[in-house]
């Protein structure tokens, strides 16, 4: 309040100085009259101005009601300020009663016009503000895509534009939330099914052993081996869930080190060669000699390679080829896994890295052995590569195979 009063007094002093300067230089007021005129203006203008200053405060003017009433009130205050100045001037100049009545009539006419112009200006302004208010009400009721018309280039138009941007952002956030909720439900359904399958199989095998159905050592050993495989599958799925949860929570603590990507690829290919031979698929590795060293977490990167290679083996027919290639490209290392399988349908390709996406093409290692799985392998691969500071993607030509590739910083 004190700051407002100080600014108002400075403004009053400036206005007074400008009026006296213009009156003395341009309007020809005698210099002997300037002090009296200054006192008159200071007294009348200062008094009415300070009253107006109190009245136009939001706490006072806001009691009049909406924007229309406040603008009309502001117009009336301006008219009263003018009326006060003219009255003081008329008394100081000893204007006759007849002339004074004419002046008052003219001032009354001007005041009515001022109110009318205030209403004329206030009506469209109030309507635009009301549209913003109605838009906010619709937004509160859940109509997130509610747009309000933008008219003009003033502050109300800026408010409308900002409101529309906010509404669109909220709509996009709600859509993302719906997609995440749908993905969560799909993931829970897939995981529930895939947890139930090995549990049911293991339970049946154990009950068979307990009931004495396996009546010879060979049958018992076979049942135990099957139960062990089901438990291994269950453990793999739980590991996937745990890994994905850590990725989502940003809790991956990758201990990076400069290591040999060539050796990691060689070890990974060696682990898959027996499976590739059983399937009749050629497994080929091509690693550039100058690819090492690479800054990485070897166990996590090996898991990425395992997911990609197992995915390729599953969808490559006998006599087909799976190629794992790595080469340096500037400051990055480019690694790709290509196969000669059936490829990925165009409508499925943008979604292969989504969790729980169950397109046939996106299955991974656990699904290779058990024909089931929650579809987490490629989602985990993406999370691990991004945690390394790299990028992963896929391209495909249906009927001719698919290629998954990722890039990593060299150091």
Long-range contacts (C-beta under 8 A, 24 or more apart in sequence): 4-53, 5-53, 8-49, 8-50, 8-53, 12-42, 12-45, 12-46, 12-49, 15-45, 16-41, 16-42, 16-45, 36-92, 40-88, 40-89, 40-92, 41-85, 43-88, 44-84, 44-85, 44-87, 44-88, 44-89, 45-81, 45-84, 45-85, 47-84, 48-80, 48-81, 48-84, 48-85, 49-81, 52-77, 52-78, 52-80, 52-81, 66-126, 67-122, 67-125, 67-126, 67-129, 68-119, 68-122, 68-123, 68-126, 70-122, 71-118, 71-119, 71-121, 71-122, 71-125, 72-115, 72-118, 72-119, 72-122, 74-118, 75-114, 75-115, 75-117, 75-118, 76-111, 76-114, 76-115, 76-118, 78-114, 79-107, 79-110, 79-111, 79-114, 79-115, 80-111, 82-107, 82-110, 82-111, 83-107, 83-111, 125-156, 128-152, 128-156, 128-157, 128-160, 129-156, 131-160, 132-156, 132-159, 132-160, 132-163, 135-163, 135-167, 136-163, 139-167, 139-170, 144-170, 144-171, 144-174, 145-171, 183-354, 183-355, 183-356, 186-356, 186-358, 187-355, 187-356, 187-374, 189-356, 190-356, 190-358, 190-373, 190-374, 190-375, 191-237, 191-241, 191-356, 191-374, 193-372, 194-237, 194-372, 194-373, 194-374, 195-234, 195-237, 197-370, 197-372, 198-230, 198-231, 198-233, 198-234, 198-237, 198-370, 199-230, 199-234, 201-226, 201-227, 201-230, 202-227, 202-230, 202-231, 202-234, 205-230, 229-369, 233-366, 233-369, 233-370, 236-365, 236-366, 237-366, 237-373, 237-374, 240-366, 240-374, 240-376, 240-377, 240-380, 241-374, 241-376, 243-303, 243-376, 243-380, 243-383, 243-384, 244-355, 244-376, 244-379, 244-380, 244-383, 247-380, 247-383, 247-384, 247-387, 248-383, 252-383, 252-384, 252-387, 254-297, 254-300, 254-387, 254-388, 255-297, 256-295, 256-296, 256-297, 256-388, 257-295, 257-296, 257-297, 257-298, 258-293, 258-294, 258-295, 258-411, 259-292, 259-293, 259-294, 259-296, 259-298, 260-292, 260-293, 260-294, 261-287, 261-291, 261-292, 261-293, 261-294, 261-296, 261-301, 261-326, 261-333, 261-335, 262-287, 262-289, 262-291, 262-292, 262-326, 264-296, 264-298, 264-301, 264-302, 264-305, 265-305, 265-324, 265-326, 265-335, 267-302, 268-302, 268-305, 268-306, 268-309, 268-324, 269-309, 269-324, 271-306, 272-306, 272-309, 272-310, 272-313, 275-313, 275-368, 276-313, 276-322, 279-313, 279-316, 279-318, 280-318, 280-319, 281-313, 281-316, 281-317, 281-318, 281-319, 281-320, 281-321, 281-322, 282-319, 282-320, 282-321, 282-322, 283-309, 283-313, 283-321, 283-322, 283-324, 284-321, 284-322, 284-323, 284-324, 285-323, 285-324, 285-325, 286-323, 286-324, 286-325, 286-326, 287-325, 287-326, 287-327, 288-326, 288-327, 288-328, 290-328, 291-326, 291-327, 291-328, 291-333, 293-410, 293-411, 294-333, 294-408, 294-410, 294-411, 295-388, 295-408, 295-409, 295-410, 295-411, 296-388, 296-408, 297-388, 300-384, 300-387, 300-388, 301-384, 301-388, 301-408, 303-380, 303-381, 303-384, 304-380, 304-381, 304-384, 304-385, 304-392, 304-406, 305-335, 305-337, 306-365, 307-364, 307-365, 307-377, 307-378, 307-380, 307-381, 308-337, 308-381, 308-404, 309-337, 310-364, 310-365, 310-368, 310-377, 311-337, 311-361, 311-362, 311-363, 311-364, 311-365, 311-368, 311-377, 311-378, 311-404, 312-337, 312-338, 312-339, 312-341, 312-402, 312-404, 313-339, 313-368, 314-363, 314-367, 314-368, 315-339, 315-341, 315-342, 315-360, 315-361, 315-402, 316-340, 316-341, 316-401, 317-341, 328-410, 329-407, 331-409, 331-410, 332-390, 332-407, 332-408, 332-409, 332-410, 333-407, 333-408, 333-409, 333-410, 334-405, 334-406, 334-407, 335-405, 335-406, 335-407, 335-408, 336-403, 336-404, 336-405, 336-406, 337-403, 337-404, 337-405, 338-401, 338-402, 338-403, 338-404, 339-401, 339-402, 339-403, 340-400, 340-401, 341-401, 341-402, 342-398, 342-399, 342-401, 343-396, 343-397, 343-398, 343-399, 343-400, 343-401, 343-402, 344-394, 344-396, 344-398, 344-402, 345-398, 346-396, 346-398, 349-394, 349-395, 349-396, 352-378, 352-394, 353-378, 353-379, 353-381, 353-382, 353-392, 353-394, 354-379, 355-379, 361-396, 361-402, 381-406
